[in-house]
Amino acid sequence: MAVEQLQPMELSDCEKIGLGARRPEDVAVSATGEVWLSDQGSACARVDADGSLFRRGTAGGAPNGINFDLEGRIVIANFGGPEDGRGPLQRLDPVTGEVEVVCAEIEGRTLYGCNYPLTDSTGRIWCSHSTWGPLRDAFAGRDDGSIFWVSPEGEVRIVAEGIRFANGIAMDEGEEHLYVCETTGCDVLQYPIAADGSLGAPKRYGPKLGLEVREVQDSRPLSAEVRSQLGVTDGCGFDAAGNLWVTLVMANKVVAITPSGDVVTMLSDPEGGIMRSPTNVSWGGSDLQDLYIGSIATNYVLKVRTPIPGMPMAYQQGS
């Protein structure tokens, strides 16, 4: 994919949807096209055709990243730590509204901040765990983020550690690599995936995406111009051409890292007029060219058409 084909989108083309949602950090689009938001007022909320919200379940804490599993249930990474010290991996049945706990602890240690889940083609659920807390230490540079997965049989395994606030994750088309937004490192890490689900040594994917928070401490209060230079990464996802789209949550920006390692700014709102603290990117629509952008700072998510369709998720394959 040539860089010139990735033309930036216009803020004026963005549409607010899901008005009234509480902390809609992420969007997941079902195999049949239903649009669901993470919602602190329930567990998840479906956005219906008339724009209304259909809330389902009770998750508690702070439902964060969400994704469907291969059976059509919604997996929820609950970032509950700052509130109650417990941030489990959960699963919502969108039909009954039942919320079950998939994993609440690892090796006897209570999960503090699950951040983002992803189901692969085998049914294995991968999840980032940002920190063991407290949150202030994680943003001060602590490197206790990790990645774990839960197999369909219930086996739980930590497969990566030492990450500076592990956040959004993605896999490439062949499920050969796992990509992890390393938030306070302002970059994305790439891990090779072995046949048994273990991960090899990581390397940075593309360049560092901007300034770290510690690098602008002397400039507080930060102007919009300085904030726009911050590279604090949050969520990521691949389009069908192999470009990795990444949200820069503090810069109010969405960029794409091309397969050759170039970085293209796809959407930018320095003043936060409509896109404020973007957290995750998800594609939907019949042609997978409807991009949804989550946020923890608004009561809506954004929808905008993209020049390239998204890469189908495992649960969307063949839909």
ChimeraX attribute file (.defattr): number of C-alpha atoms within 10 A of each C-alpha:
attribute: neighborCount
match mode: 1-to-1
recipient: residues
	/A:1	12
	/A:2	11
	/A:3	16
	/A:4	8
	/A:5	9
	/A:6	18
	/A:7	14
	/A:8	17
	/A:9	17
	/A:10	13
	/A:11	15
	/A:12	8
	/A:13	10
	/A:14	19
	/A:15	14
	/A:16	16
	/A:17	18
	/A:18	23
	/A:19	16
	/A:20	15
	/A:21	25
	/A:22	23
	/A:23	22
	/A:24	32
	/A:25	31
	/A:26	29
	/A:27	31
	/A:28	26
	/A:29	24
	/A:30	21
	/A:31	19
	/A:32	12
	/A:33	14
	/A:34	14
	/A:35	21
	/A:36	27
	/A:37	31
	/A:38	32
	/A:39	29
	/A:40	21
	/A:41	21
	/A:42	20
	/A:43	29
	/A:44	33
	/A:45	25
	/A:46	23
	/A:47	19
	/A:48	14
	/A:49	9
	/A:50	6
	/A:51	12
	/A:52	15
	/A:53	19
	/A:54	13
	/A:55	20
	/A:56	22
	/A:57	21
	/A:58	18
	/A:59	25
	/A:60	18
	/A:61	22
	/A:62	31
	/A:63	34
	/A:64	32
	/A:65	31
	/A:66	30
	/A:67	28
	/A:68	25
	/A:69	23
	/A:70	19
	/A:71	9
	/A:72	17
	/A:73	16
	/A:74	25
	/A:75	29
	/A:76	33
	/A:77	29
	/A:78	30
	/A:79	28
	/A:80	22
	/A:81	22
	/A:82	16
	/A:83	12
	/A:84	12
	/A:85	17
	/A:86	22
	/A:87	29
	/A:88	28
	/A:89	29
	/A:90	22
	/A:91	25
	/A:92	24
	/A:93	16
	/A:94	19
	/A:95	10
	/A:96	9
	/A:97	16
	/A:98	14
	/A:99	20
	/A:100	16
	/A:101	13
	/A:102	17
	/A:103	20
	/A:104	16
	/A:105	15
	/A:106	12
	/A:107	9
	/A:108	7
	/A:109	9
	/A:110	15
	/A:111	25
	/A:112	26
	/A:113	32
	/A:114	35
	/A:115	32
	/A:116	32
	/A:117	30
	/A:118	26
	/A:119	23
	/A:120	16
	/A:121	14
	/A:122	10
	/A:123	17
	/A:124	20
	/A:125	24
	/A:126	23
	/A:127	27
	/A:128	30
	/A:129	30
	/A:130	29
	/A:131	28
	/A:132	24
	/A:133	18
	/A:134	14
	/A:135	16
	/A:136	10
	/A:137	13
	/A:138	20
	/A:139	18
	/A:140	12
	/A:141	17
	/A:142	19
	/A:143	21
	/A:144	18
	/A:145	24
	/A:146	23
	/A:147	26
	/A:148	19
	/A:149	22
	/A:150	19
	/A:151	15
	/A:152	11
	/A:153	8
	/A:154	12
	/A:155	10
	/A:156	19
	/A:157	16
	/A:158	18
	/A:159	15
	/A:160	18
	/A:161	15
	/A:162	13
	/A:163	25
	/A:164	24
	/A:165	31
	/A:166	34
	/A:167	33
	/A:168	30
	/A:169	27
	/A:170	24
	/A:171	24
	/A:172	18
	/A:173	16
	/A:174	7
	/A:175	14
	/A:176	12
	/A:177	19
	/A:178	19
	/A:179	24
	/A:180	30
	/A:181	30
	/A:182	25
	/A:183	27
	/A:184	25
	/A:185	24
	/A:186	22
	/A:187	24
	/A:188	29
	/A:189	20
	/A:190	21
	/A:191	20
	/A:192	17
	/A:193	17
	/A:194	12
	/A:195	8
	/A:196	6
	/A:197	14
	/A:198	15
	/A:199	18
	/A:200	15
	/A:201	10
	/A:202	16
	/A:203	12
	/A:204	15
	/A:205	18
	/A:206	19
	/A:207	13
	/A:208	16
	/A:209	20
	/A:210	18
	/A:211	19
	/A:212	20
	/A:213	18
	/A:214	11
	/A:215	9
	/A:216	15
	/A:217	10
	/A:218	8
	/A:219	9
	/A:220	8
	/A:221	10
	/A:222	12
	/A:223	11
	/A:224	15
	/A:225	11
	/A:226	15
	/A:227	21
	/A:228	21
	/A:229	19
	/A:230	22
	/A:231	24
	/A:232	25
	/A:233	34
	/A:234	30
	/A:235	31
	/A:236	26
	/A:237	24
	/A:238	26
	/A:239	22
	/A:240	16
	/A:241	15
	/A:242	19
	/A:243	27
	/A:244	26
	/A:245	24
	/A:246	30
	/A:247	29
	/A:248	30
	/A:249	25
	/A:250	22
	/A:251	27
	/A:252	25
	/A:253	26
	/A:254	27
	/A:255	20
	/A:256	26
	/A:257	22
	/A:258	20
	/A:259	16
	/A:260	12
	/A:261	14
	/A:262	13
	/A:263	21
	/A:264	18
	/A:265	16
	/A:266	19
	/A:267	19
	/A:268	20
	/A:269	19
	/A:270	20
	/A:271	15
	/A:272	15
	/A:273	9
	/A:274	18
	/A:275	26
	/A:276	24
	/A:277	23
	/A:278	30
	/A:279	31
	/A:280	34
	/A:281	27
	/A:282	28
	/A:283	28
	/A:284	26
	/A:285	17
	/A:286	11
	/A:287	10
	/A:288	20
	/A:289	21
	/A:290	20
	/A:291	21
	/A:292	26
	/A:293	28
	/A:294	32
	/A:295	24
	/A:296	21
	/A:297	16
	/A:298	20
	/A:299	18
	/A:300	24
	/A:301	31
	/A:302	25
	/A:303	22
	/A:304	19
	/A:305	19
	/A:306	19
	/A:307	15
	/A:308	19
	/A:309	20
	/A:310	26
	/A:311	24
	/A:312	19
	/A:313	25
	/A:314	20
	/A:315	21
	/A:316	18
	/A:317	11
	/A:318	7
	/A:319	10
